[in-house]
Amino acid sequence: MGSITTTIIAHALLAFLFVHPVVPLVLMGISYSILAASLWP
């Protein structure tokens, strides 16, 4: 659940705030890694 929430936050940062794009992209990478690790059998 934390990885999905982090992905939503990263998309919101890209859409609504004027932060450097590296910050949300790093958050997306971390959240994808967490999601992939939790789904690994």
N, C-alpha and C positions, 0 to 999 in steps of 0.2 A: 504494500500500500504506500510505502514511503517513496518508492521509485516513481509511481504514478503521480503522486503529489508534487514531487520535484520536477517532473516533466511539465506539469501544468504551470508551475511557478516559472519555469524557464520560458515557456511560450508566452506567458503574461509579461515577462520582462522584455521579450522581443517586441511584443505588440504595443505595449502601453508606456514604457519608460524609455528614456534616451540614455541608456547605458551602452558601454562598448559591447559589440556583439560577441566578443570572446567569452564574456561572463556567462550568458545564457547557453552558449555552445558547450562550455565546459560542464555546466550543470546537466545538460542533456546527455553528455557522454558519461558522466557519473551515474545518472539515473538509468541509462541503458545498461551499464555494466552491472548495476545492482539487480535490475530486472533479469538479465541473462543469467546471472549467478543463481538467482532464486528459482529459475525455471529449469536449471540443469538437473537431469535425473540422477 
